[in-house]
Amino acid sequence: FDEFDAELKDGKPIMFFLSGYTFVSVNDSGNSVAITINEYTGNHIIVAYGYQKIDYYDANNKLIESNIYIFVSTGIENVSGFYLLNYGGNINSAKAVDII
């Protein structure tokens, strides 16, 4: 993850080569968060261009979950959202890309 973060900070998007993958959409109402999970099979390539780590706490301010949402271009018509790191599927390889 540290290398991923360093490449993004250097302005380089990252190509992920996936087998099985999950895209999520997040709806935060202010009082609750609804996460819609869409799982796909097969191989696919996505391009990551950022991320956000979100920590979730219970009413007693105890950490119950941490998620890293990776901002991606899916290349799939009518499919948008985030790639949820470490939630289903495999990242088989990744490559930083120089934009010319």
Biopython code that builds the backbone (N, CA, C, O; Angstrom):
import numpy as np
from Bio.PDB.StructureBuilder import StructureBuilder

atoms = [
    (1, "PHE", "N", (0.823, -1.198, 0.000)),
    (1, "PHE", "CA", (0.000, 0.000, 0.000)),
    (1, "PHE", "C", (0.866, 1.261, 0.000)),
    (1, "PHE", "O", (0.514, 2.259, -0.629)),
    (2, "ASP", "N", (2.002, 1.215, 0.706)),
    (2, "ASP", "CA", (2.874, 2.392, 0.758)),
    (2, "ASP", "C", (3.387, 2.769, -0.627)),
    (2, "ASP", "O", (3.462, 3.949, -0.969)),
    (3, "GLU", "N", (3.741, 1.757, -1.424)),
    (3, "GLU", "CA", (4.205, 2.028, -2.787)),
    (3, "GLU", "C", (3.075, 2.609, -3.640)),
    (3, "GLU", "O", (3.296, 3.535, -4.420)),
    (4, "PHE", "N", (1.872, 2.066, -3.490)),
    (4, "PHE", "CA", (0.685, 2.573, -4.178)),
    (4, "PHE", "C", (0.483, 4.055, -3.844)),
    (4, "PHE", "O", (0.284, 4.882, -4.734)),
    (5, "ASP", "N", (0.538, 4.370, -2.563)),
    (5, "ASP", "CA", (0.346, 5.741, -2.100)),
    (5, "ASP", "C", (1.427, 6.664, -2.661)),
    (5, "ASP", "O", (1.127, 7.777, -3.093)),
    (6, "ALA", "N", (2.676, 6.210, -2.658)),
    (6, "ALA", "CA", (3.779, 7.031, -3.171)),
    (6, "ALA", "C", (3.617, 7.314, -4.660)),
    (6, "ALA", "O", (3.856, 8.439, -5.100)),
    (7, "GLU", "N", (3.219, 6.325, -5.434)),
    (7, "GLU", "CA", (3.027, 6.528, -6.880)),
    (7, "GLU", "C", (1.898, 7.516, -7.144)),
    (7, "GLU", "O", (2.019, 8.366, -8.027)),
    (8, "LEU", "N", (0.809, 7.418, -6.400)),
    (8, "LEU", "CA", (-0.296, 8.371, -6.565)),
    (8, "LEU", "C", (0.153, 9.786, -6.223)),
    (8, "LEU", "O", (-0.178, 10.733, -6.936)),
    (9, "LYS", "N", (0.903, 9.932, -5.137)),
    (9, "LYS", "CA", (1.389, 11.252, -4.743)),
    (9, "LYS", "C", (2.354, 11.826, -5.776)),
    (9, "LYS", "O", (2.531, 13.041, -5.867)),
    (10, "ASP", "N", (2.977, 10.934, -6.558)),
    (10, "ASP", "CA", (3.876, 11.359, -7.630)),
    (10, "ASP", "C", (3.106, 11.656, -8.916)),
    (10, "ASP", "O", (3.702, 11.951, -9.951)),
    (11, "GLY", "N", (1.763, 11.574, -8.840)),
    (11, "GLY", "CA", (0.930, 11.905, -9.998)),
    (11, "GLY", "C", (0.730, 10.771, -10.977)),
    (11, "GLY", "O", (0.305, 11.002, -12.109)),
    (12, "LYS", "N", (1.028, 9.554, -10.568)),
    (12, "LYS", "CA", (0.898, 8.408, -11.465)),
    (12, "LYS", "C", (-0.326, 7.567, -11.096)),
    (12, "LYS", "O", (-0.408, 7.049, -9.983)),
    (13, "PRO", "N", (-1.272, 7.429, -12.020)),
    (13, "PRO", "CA", (-2.378, 6.501, -11.773)),
    (13, "PRO", "C", (-1.842, 5.065, -11.794)),
    (13, "PRO", "O", (-0.765, 4.801, -12.330)),
    (14, "ILE", "N", (-2.596, 4.161, -11.212)),
    (14, "ILE", "CA", (-2.174, 2.768, -11.081)),
    (14, "ILE", "C", (-3.169, 1.871, -11.803)),
    (14, "ILE", "O", (-4.378, 1.970, -11.591)),
    (15, "MET", "N", (-2.644, 0.986, -12.668)),
    (15, "MET", "CA", (-3.495, -0.026, -13.301)),
    (15, "MET", "C", (-3.508, -1.250, -12.391)),
    (15, "MET", "O", (-2.457, -1.739, -11.976)),
    (16, "PHE", "N", (-4.711, -1.737, -12.086)),
    (16, "PHE", "CA", (-4.871, -2.982, -11.331)),
    (16, "PHE", "C", (-5.352, -4.058, -12.292)),
    (16, "PHE", "O", (-6.299, -3.850, -13.050)),
    (17, "PHE", "N", (-4.702, -5.190, -12.255)),
    (17, "PHE", "CA", (-5.114, -6.356, -13.033)),
    (17, "PHE", "C", (-5.806, -7.300, -12.057)),
    (17, "PHE", "O", (-5.169, -7.868, -11.170)),
    (18, "LEU", "N", (-7.114, -7.463, -12.230)),
    (18, "LEU", "CA", (-7.947, -8.150, -11.246)),
    (18, "LEU", "C", (-8.487, -9.482, -11.749)),
    (18, "LEU", "O", (-8.700, -9.674, -12.946)),
    (19, "SER", "N", (-8.702, -10.391, -10.814)),
    (19, "SER", "CA", (-9.511, -11.577, -11.083)),
    (19, "SER", "C", (-10.569, -11.622, -9.983)),
    (19, "SER", "O", (-10.260, -11.801, -8.805)),
    (20, "GLY", "N", (-11.802, -11.458, -10.393)),
    (20, "GLY", "CA", (-12.855, -11.247, -9.412)),
    (20, "GLY", "C", (-12.656, -9.858, -8.821)),
    (20, "GLY", "O", (-11.529, -9.477, -8.505)),
    (21, "TYR", "N", (-13.709, -9.119, -8.672)),
    (21, "TYR", "CA", (-13.559, -7.766, -8.159)),
    (21, "TYR", "C", (-14.888, -7.277, -7.615)),
    (21, "TYR", "O", (-15.955, -7.782, -7.964)),
    (22, "THR", "N", (-14.792, -6.287, -6.756)),
    (22, "THR", "CA", (-15.955, -5.728, -6.093)),
    (22, "THR", "C", (-15.930, -4.215, -6.218)),
    (22, "THR", "O", (-14.944, -3.571, -5.860)),
    (23, "PHE", "N", (-17.016, -3.651, -6.728)),
    (23, "PHE", "CA", (-17.184, -2.207, -6.733)),
    (23, "PHE", "C", (-18.268, -1.856, -5.729)),
    (23, "PHE", "O", (-19.260, -2.575, -5.606)),
    (24, "VAL", "N", (-18.089, -0.775, -5.024)),
    (24, "VAL", "CA", (-19.063, -0.358, -4.029)),
    (24, "VAL", "C", (-19.466, 1.085, -4.283)),
    (24, "VAL", "O", (-18.702, 1.881, -4.828)),
    (25, "SER", "N", (-20.683, 1.395, -3.874)),
    (25, "SER", "CA", (-21.115, 2.793, -3.827)),
    (25, "SER", "C", (-21.466, 3.088, -2.377)),
    (25, "SER", "O", (-21.931, 2.213, -1.645)),
    (26, "VAL", "N", (-21.240, 4.322, -1.976)),
    (26, "VAL", "CA", (-21.430, 4.712, -0.583)),
    (26, "VAL", "C", (-22.405, 5.872, -0.527)),
    (26, "VAL", "O", (-22.263, 6.852, -1.258)),
    (27, "ASN", "N", (-23.399, 5.755, 0.348)),
    (27, "ASN", "CA", (-24.366, 6.828, 0.559)),
    (27, "ASN", "C", (-24.339, 7.188, 2.042)),
    (27, "ASN", "O", (-24.814, 6.426, 2.884)),
    (28, "ASP", "N", (-23.781, 8.349, 2.350)),
    (28, "ASP", "CA", (-23.655, 8.816, 3.727)),
    (28, "ASP", "C", (-24.723, 9.872, 3.983)),
    (28, "ASP", "O", (-24.662, 10.974, 3.438)),
    (29, "SER", "N", (-25.699, 9.530, 4.815)),
    (29, "SER", "CA", (-26.803, 10.453, 5.103)),
    (29, "SER", "C", (-26.464, 11.408, 6.234)),
    (29, "SER", "O", (-27.244, 12.315, 6.529)),
    (30, "GLY", "N", (-25.332, 11.225, 6.862)),
    (30, "GLY", "CA", (-24.985, 12.036, 8.028)),
    (30, "GLY", "C", (-25.252, 11.284, 9.317)),
    (30, "GLY", "O", (-24.515, 11.428, 10.293)),
    (31, "ASN", "N", (-26.316, 10.472, 9.321)),
    (31, "ASN", "CA", (-26.648, 9.662, 10.497)),
    (31, "ASN", "C", (-26.260, 8.204, 10.321)),
    (31, "ASN", "O", (-26.024, 7.488, 11.294)),
    (32, "SER", "N", (-26.197, 7.775, 9.074)),
    (32, "SER", "CA", (-25.826, 6.394, 8.791)),
    (32, "SER", "C", (-25.166, 6.321, 7.417)),
    (32, "SER", "O", (-25.280, 7.233, 6.598)),
    (33, "VAL", "N", (-24.483, 5.222, 7.193)),
    (33, "VAL", "CA", (-23.810, 5.005, 5.923)),
    (33, "VAL", "C", (-24.337, 3.714, 5.327)),
    (33, "VAL", "O", (-24.332, 2.668, 5.975)),
    (34, "ALA", "N", (-24.794, 3.800, 4.076)),
    (34, "ALA", "CA", (-25.249, 2.609, 3.346)),
    (34, "ALA", "C", (-24.217, 2.296, 2.275)),
    (34, "ALA", "O", (-23.884, 3.143, 1.446)),
    (35, "ILE", "N", (-23.717, 1.072, 2.305)),
    (35, "ILE", "CA", (-22.730, 0.635, 1.322)),
    (35, "ILE", "C", (-23.371, -0.426, 0.451)),
    (35, "ILE", "O", (-23.819, -1.460, 0.947)),
    (36, "THR", "N", (-23.415, -0.170, -0.856)),
    (36, "THR", "CA", (-23.937, -1.142, -1.815)),
    (36, "THR", "C", (-22.752, -1.837, -2.464)),
    (36, "THR", "O", (-21.854, -1.194, -3.008)),
    (37, "ILE", "N", (-22.769, -3.162, -2.395)),
    (37, "ILE", "CA", (-21.648, -3.959, -2.888)),
    (37, "ILE", "C", (-22.076, -4.719, -4.135)),
    (37, "ILE", "O", (-23.087, -5.421, -4.130)),
    (38, "ASN", "N", (-21.298, -4.574, -5.201)),
    (38, "ASN", "CA", (-21.538, -5.303, -6.444)),
    (38, "ASN", "C", (-20.303, -6.142, -6.740)),
    (38, "ASN", "O", (-19.215, -5.613, -6.966)),
    (39, "GLU", "N", (-20.492, -7.466, -6.736)),
    (39, "GLU", "CA", (-19.377, -8.380, -6.978)),
    (39, "GLU", "C", (-19.432, -8.891, -8.410)),
    (39, "GLU", "O", (-20.502, -9.177, -8.946)),
    (40, "TYR", "N", (-18.243, -8.999, -9.020)),
    (40, "TYR", "CA", (-18.126, -9.459, -10.395)),
    (40, "TYR", "C", (-17.107, -10.590, -10.458)),
    (40, "TYR", "O", (-16.190, -10.657, -9.640)),
    (41, "THR", "N", (-17.273, -11.470, -11.426)),
    (41, "THR", "CA", (-16.317, -12.544, -11.655)),
    (41, "THR", "C", (-15.540, -12.254, -12.931)),
    (41, "THR", "O", (-15.884, -11.340, -13.681)),
    (42, "GLY", "N", (-14.518, -13.015, -13.168)),
    (42, "GLY", "CA", (-13.729, -12.841, -14.382)),
    (42, "GLY", "C", (-12.577, -11.901, -14.156)),
    (42, "GLY", "O", (-12.347, -11.421, -13.046)),
    (43, "ASN", "N", (-11.853, -11.644, -15.229)),
    (43, "ASN", "CA", (-10.678, -10.778, -15.186)),
    (43, "ASN", "C", (-11.029, -9.393, -15.697)),
    (43, "ASN", "O", (-11.886, -9.235, -16.566)),
    (44, "HIS", "N", (-10.347, -8.384, -15.141)),
    (44, "HIS", "CA", (-10.627, -7.015, -15.563)),
    (44, "HIS", "C", (-9.437, -6.129, -15.198)),
    (44, "HIS", "O", (-8.654, -6.457, -14.307)),
    (45, "ILE", "N", (-9.316, -5.013, -15.896)),
    (45, "ILE", "CA", (-8.301, -4.002, -15.588)),
    (45, "ILE", "C", (-9.022, -2.713, -15.222)),
    (45, "ILE", "O", (-9.940, -2.288, -15.923)),
    (46, "ILE", "N", (-8.606, -2.093, -14.126)),
    (46, "ILE", "CA", (-9.143, -0.790, -13.719)),
    (46, "ILE", "C", (-7.972, 0.167, -13.526)),
    (46, "ILE", "O", (-6.823, -0.254, -13.393)),
    (47, "VAL", "N", (-8.280, 1.454, -13.512)),
    (47, "VAL", "CA", (-7.254, 2.465, -13.282)),
    (47, "VAL", "C", (-7.616, 3.223, -12.005)),
    (47, "VAL", "O", (-8.687, 3.821, -11.900)),
    (48, "ALA", "N", (-6.704, 3.183, -11.047)),
    (48, "ALA", "CA", (-6.901, 3.864, -9.766)),
    (48, "ALA", "C", (-6.237, 5.232, -9.809)),
    (48, "ALA", "O", (-5.126, 5.377, -10.319)),
    (49, "TYR", "N", (-6.929, 6.241, -9.267)),
    (49, "TYR", "CA", (-6.375, 7.593, -9.291)),
    (49, "TYR", "C", (-6.455, 8.287, -7.939)),
    (49, "TYR", "O", (-6.169, 9.481, -7.846)),
    (50, "GLY", "N", (-6.833, 7.577, -6.905)),
    (50, "GLY", "CA", (-6.889, 8.150, -5.562)),
    (50, "GLY", "C", (-7.528, 7.176, -4.608)),
    (50, "GLY", "O", (-7.945, 6.087, -5.003)),
    (51, "TYR", "N", (-7.604, 7.567, -3.351)),
    (51, "TYR", "CA", (-8.251, 6.712, -2.356)),
    (51, "TYR", "C", (-8.669, 7.536, -1.147)),
    (51, "TYR", "O", (-8.243, 8.676, -0.962)),
    (52, "GLN", "N", (-9.511, 6.925, -0.339)),
    (52, "GLN", "CA", (-9.900, 7.527, 0.924)),
    (52, "GLN", "C", (-10.062, 6.418, 1.946)),
    (52, "GLN", "O", (-10.740, 5.422, 1.695)),
    (53, "LYS", "N", (-9.437, 6.595, 3.095)),
    (53, "LYS", "CA", (-9.611, 5.653, 4.196)),
    (53, "LYS", "C", (-10.689, 6.214, 5.115)),
    (53, "LYS", "O", (-10.638, 7.379, 5.510)),
    (54, "ILE", "N", (-11.659, 5.377, 5.449)),
    (54, "ILE", "CA", (-12.743, 5.804, 6.336)),
    (54, "ILE", "C", (-12.815, 4.829, 7.501)),
    (54, "ILE", "O", (-12.882, 3.615, 7.313)),
    (55, "ASP", "N", (-12.798, 5.386, 8.711)),
    (55, "ASP", "CA", (-12.957, 4.593, 9.924)),
    (55, "ASP", "C", (-14.388, 4.732, 10.408)),
    (55, "ASP", "O", (-14.961, 5.822, 10.398)),
    (56, "TYR", "N", (-14.953, 3.616, 10.829)),
    (56, "TYR", "CA", (-16.323, 3.587, 11.343)),
    (56, "TYR", "C", (-16.295, 3.237, 12.825)),
    (56, "TYR", "O", (-15.608, 2.309, 13.251)),
    (57, "TYR", "N", (-17.064, 4.010, 13.605)),
    (57, "TYR", "CA", (-17.091, 3.848, 15.054)),
    (57, "TYR", "C", (-18.506, 3.544, 15.520)),
    (57, "TYR", "O", (-19.480, 3.944, 14.881)),
    (58, "ASP", "N", (-18.614, 2.831, 16.642)),
    (58, "ASP", "CA", (-19.937, 2.591, 17.219)),
    (58, "ASP", "C", (-20.310, 3.765, 18.126)),
    (58, "ASP", "O", (-19.575, 4.749, 18.210)),
    (59, "ALA", "N", (-21.444, 3.657, 18.797)),
    (59, "ALA", "CA", (-21.948, 4.743, 19.637)),
    (59, "ALA", "C", (-21.020, 5.050, 20.813)),
    (59, "ALA", "O", (-21.069, 6.146, 21.371)),
    (60, "ASN", "N", (-20.175, 4.089, 21.192)),
    (60, "ASN", "CA", (-19.231, 4.287, 22.296)),
    (60, "ASN", "C", (-17.860, 4.747, 21.811)),
    (60, "ASN", "O", (-16.880, 4.706, 22.555)),
    (61, "ASN", "N", (-17.806, 5.181, 20.563)),
    (61, "ASN", "CA", (-16.583, 5.675, 19.941)),
    (61, "ASN", "C", (-15.491, 4.605, 19.846)),
    (61, "ASN", "O", (-14.299, 4.909, 19.878)),
    (62, "LYS", "N", (-15.923, 3.349, 19.729)),
    (62, "LYS", "CA", (-14.986, 2.240, 19.531)),
    (62, "LYS", "C", (-14.909, 1.936, 18.041)),
    (62, "LYS", "O", (-15.931, 1.775, 17.374)),
    (63, "LEU", "N", (-13.677, 1.858, 17.528)),
    (63, "LEU", "CA", (-13.481, 1.555, 16.115)),
    (63, "LEU", "C", (-14.033, 0.172, 15.802)),
    (63, "LEU", "O", (-13.662, -0.814, 16.439)),
    (64, "ILE", "N", (-14.935, 0.106, 14.803)),
    (64, "ILE", "CA", (-15.506, -1.192, 14.439)),
    (64, "ILE", "C", (-15.073, -1.657, 13.054)),
    (64, "ILE", "O", (-15.143, -2.848, 12.753)),
    (65, "GLU", "N", (-14.623, -0.728, 12.203)),
    (65, "GLU", "CA", (-14.199, -1.112, 10.861)),
    (65, "GLU", "C", (-13.429, 0.023, 10.209)),
    (65, "GLU", "O", (-13.735, 1.197, 10.421)),
    (66, "SER", "N", (-12.430, -0.334, 9.415)),
    (66, "SER", "CA", (-11.693, 0.625, 8.600)),
    (66, "SER", "C", (-11.728, 0.132, 7.169)),
    (66, "SER", "O", (-11.403, -1.025, 6.901)),
    (67, "ASN", "N", (-12.117, 0.993, 6.251)),
    (67, "ASN", "CA", (-12.157, 0.634, 4.837)),
    (67, "ASN", "C", (-11.320, 1.608, 4.035)),
    (67, "ASN", "O", (-11.267, 2.801, 4.333)),
    (68, "ILE", "N", (-10.662, 1.074, 3.002)),
    (68, "ILE", "CA", (-9.946, 1.914, 2.052)),
    (68, "ILE", "C", (-10.695, 1.830, 0.732)),
    (68, "ILE", "O", (-10.747, 0.776, 0.099)),
    (69, "TYR", "N", (-11.274, 2.957, 0.325)),
    (69, "TYR", "CA", (-12.027, 3.058, -0.918)),
    (69, "TYR", "C", (-11.103, 3.651, -1.977)),
    (69, "TYR", "O", (-10.633, 4.780, -1.836)),
    (70, "ILE", "N", (-10.846, 2.890, -3.031)),
    (70, "ILE", "CA", (-9.954, 3.345, -4.090)),
    (70, "ILE", "C", (-10.793, 3.928, -5.215)),
    (70, "ILE", "O", (-11.685, 3.262, -5.739)),
    (71, "PHE", "N", (-10.507, 5.171, -5.585)),
    (71, "PHE", "CA", (-11.207, 5.840, -6.683)),
    (71, "PHE", "C", (-10.697, 5.248, -7.988)),
    (71, "PHE", "O", (-9.495, 5.271, -8.251)),
    (72, "VAL", "N", (-11.602, 4.716, -8.808)),
    (72, "VAL", "CA", (-11.195, 4.027, -10.027)),
    (72, "VAL", "C", (-12.066, 4.401, -11.213)),
    (72, "VAL", "O", (-13.216, 4.817, -11.071)),
    (73, "SER", "N", (-11.480, 4.240, -12.376)),
    (73, "SER", "CA", (-12.236, 4.225, -13.629)),
    (73, "SER", "C", (-12.379, 2.763, -13.987)),
    (73, "SER", "O", (-11.386, 2.046, -14.115)),
    (74, "THR", "N", (-13.632, 2.316, -14.152)),
    (74, "THR", "CA", (-13.870, 0.886, -14.359)),
    (74, "THR", "C", (-13.781, 0.473, -15.815)),
    (74, "THR", "O", (-13.430, -0.667, -16.118)),
    (75, "GLY", "N", (-14.096, 1.388, -16.718)),
    (75, "GLY", "CA", (-14.144, 1.016, -18.127)),
    (75, "GLY", "C", (-15.364, 0.202, -18.483)),
    (75, "GLY", "O", (-15.477, -0.289, -19.606)),
    (76, "ILE", "N", (-16.285, 0.050, -17.537)),
    (76, "ILE", "CA", (-17.513, -0.716, -17.770)),
    (76, "ILE", "C", (-18.678, 0.263, -17.833)),
    (76, "ILE", "O", (-18.863, 1.074, -16.925)),
    (77, "GLU", "N", (-19.452, 0.189, -18.890)),
    (77, "GLU", "CA", (-20.578, 1.096, -19.059)),
    (77, "GLU", "C", (-21.562, 0.956, -17.905)),
    (77, "GLU", "O", (-21.935, -0.153, -17.525)),
    (78, "ASN", "N", (-21.973, 2.078, -17.357)),
    (78, "ASN", "CA", (-22.951, 2.168, -16.270)),
    (78, "ASN", "C", (-22.479, 1.535, -14.964)),
    (78, "ASN", "O", (-23.300, 1.225, -14.101)),
    (79, "VAL", "N", (-21.175, 1.340, -14.804)),
    (79, "VAL", "CA", (-20.635, 0.836, -13.545)),
    (79, "VAL", "C", (-19.646, 1.863, -13.013)),
    (79, "VAL", "O", (-18.612, 2.131, -13.626)),
    (80, "SER", "N", (-19.982, 2.430, -11.867)),
    (80, "SER", "CA", (-19.096, 3.391, -11.231)),
    (80, "SER", "C", (-19.052, 3.073, -9.747)),
    (80, "SER", "O", (-19.788, 2.218, -9.253)),
    (81, "GLY", "N", (-18.200, 3.757, -9.068)),
    (81, "GLY", "CA", (-18.061, 3.537, -7.637)),
    (81, "GLY", "C", (-16.611, 3.427, -7.258)),
    (81, "GLY", "O", (-15.732, 3.968, -7.930)),
    (82, "PHE", "N", (-16.369, 2.727, -6.184)),
    (82, "PHE", "CA", (-15.035, 2.575, -5.632)),
    (82, "PHE", "C", (-14.667, 1.097, -5.625)),
    (82, "PHE", "O", (-15.528, 0.219, -5.565)),
    (83, "TYR", "N", (-13.367, 0.850, -5.688)),
    (83, "TYR", "CA", (-12.872, -0.497, -5.449)),
    (83, "TYR", "C", (-12.573, -0.564, -3.962)),
    (83, "TYR", "O", (-11.780, 0.227, -3.451)),
    (84, "LEU", "N", (-13.198, -1.496, -3.268)),
    (84, "LEU", "CA", (-13.007, -1.638, -1.823)),
    (84, "LEU", "C", (-11.843, -2.587, -1.592)),
    (84, "LEU", "O", (-11.948, -3.786, -1.847)),
    (85, "LEU", "N", (-10.740, -2.047, -1.109)),
    (85, "LEU", "CA", (-9.522, -2.820, -0.914)),
    (85, "LEU", "C", (-9.741, -3.932, 0.103)),
    (85, "LEU", "O", (-10.358, -3.724, 1.147)),
    (86, "ASN", "N", (-9.229, -5.105, -0.215)),
    (86, "ASN", "CA", (-9.281, -6.286, 0.655)),
    (86, "ASN", "C", (-10.696, -6.783, 0.902)),
    (86, "ASN", "O", (-10.986, -7.322, 1.970)),
    (87, "TYR", "N", (-11.571, -6.608, -0.066)),
    (87, "TYR", "CA", (-12.935, -7.113, 0.061)),
    (87, "TYR", "C", (-13.317, -7.829, -1.231)),
    (87, "TYR", "O", (-13.905, -7.227, -2.129)),
    (88, "GLY", "N", (-12.993, -9.068, -1.317)),
    (88, "GLY", "CA", (-13.356, -9.869, -2.476)),
    (88, "GLY", "C", (-12.447, -9.647, -3.657)),
    (88, "GLY", "O", (-11.943, -8.544, -3.869)),
    (89, "GLY", "N", (-12.239, -10.693, -4.423)),
    (89, "GLY", "CA", (-11.415, -10.609, -5.618)),
    (89, "GLY", "C", (-9.936, -10.560, -5.294)),
    (89, "GLY", "O", (-9.533, -10.537, -4.131)),
    (90, "ASN", "N", (-9.144, -10.545, -6.337)),
    (90, "ASN", "CA", (-7.698, -10.524, -6.173)),
    (90, "ASN", "C", (-7.075, -9.475, -7.085)),
    (90, "ASN", "O", (-7.461, -9.329, -8.245)),
    (91, "ILE", "N", (-6.107, -8.751, -6.538)),
    (91, "ILE", "CA", (-5.266, -7.897, -7.360)),
    (91, "ILE", "C", (-4.080, -8.767, -7.749)),
    (91, "ILE", "O", (-3.205, -9.037, -6.926)),
    (92, "ASN", "N", (-4.051, -9.203, -9.000)),
    (92, "ASN", "CA", (-2.979, -10.084, -9.461)),
    (92, "ASN", "C", (-1.689, -9.332, -9.736)),
    (92, "ASN", "O", (-0.596, -9.875, -9.574)),
    (93, "SER", "N", (-1.820, -8.095, -10.146)),
    (93, "SER", "CA", (-0.657, -7.278, -10.469)),
    (93, "SER", "C", (-1.098, -5.822, -10.486)),
    (93, "SER", "O", (-2.285, -5.519, -10.613)),
    (94, "ALA", "N", (-0.133, -4.933, -10.357)),
    (94, "ALA", "CA", (-0.408, -3.506, -10.428)),
    (94, "ALA", "C", (0.782, -2.820, -11.091)),
    (94, "ALA", "O", (1.926, -3.247, -10.939)),
    (95, "LYS", "N", (0.495, -1.760, -11.823)),
    (95, "LYS", "CA", (1.548, -1.052, -12.541)),
    (95, "LYS", "C", (1.243, 0.433, -12.539)),
    (95, "LYS", "O", (0.156, 0.846, -12.943)),
    (96, "ALA", "N", (2.202, 1.246, -12.084)),
    (96, "ALA", "CA", (2.061, 2.698, -12.143)),
    (96, "ALA", "C", (2.245, 3.132, -13.593)),
    (96, "ALA", "O", (3.031, 2.541, -14.333)),
    (97, "VAL", "N", (1.508, 4.177, -13.991)),
    (97, "VAL", "CA", (1.511, 4.619, -15.380)),
    (97, "VAL", "C", (2.001, 6.059, -15.446)),
    (97, "VAL", "O", (1.567, 6.914, -14.674)),
    (98, "ASP", "N", (2.911, 6.310, -16.378)),
    (98, "ASP", "CA", (3.323, 7.692, -16.649)),
    (98, "ASP", "C", (2.364, 8.279, -17.671)),
    (98, "ASP", "O", (2.129, 7.683, -18.722)),
    (99, "ILE", "N", (1.816, 9.435, -17.370)),
    (99, "ILE", "CA", (0.932, 10.119, -18.315)),
    (99, "ILE", "C", (1.770, 11.106, -19.107)),
    (99, "ILE", "O", (2.446, 11.972, -18.552)),
    (100, "ILE", "N", (1.705, 10.948, -20.412)),
    (100, "ILE", "CA", (2.517, 11.786, -21.293)),
    (100, "ILE", "C", (1.665, 12.889, -21.894)),
    (100, "ILE", "O", (2.166, 13.705, -22.668)),
]
sb = StructureBuilder()
sb.init_structure("model")
sb.init_model(0)
sb.init_chain("A")
sb.init_seg("    ")
for serial, (resi, resn, name, xyz) in enumerate(atoms, 1):
    if name == "N":
        sb.init_residue(resn, " ", resi, " ")
    sb.init_atom(name, np.array(xyz, "f"), 0.0, 1.0, " ", f" {name:<3s}", serial, name[0])
structure = sb.get_structure()
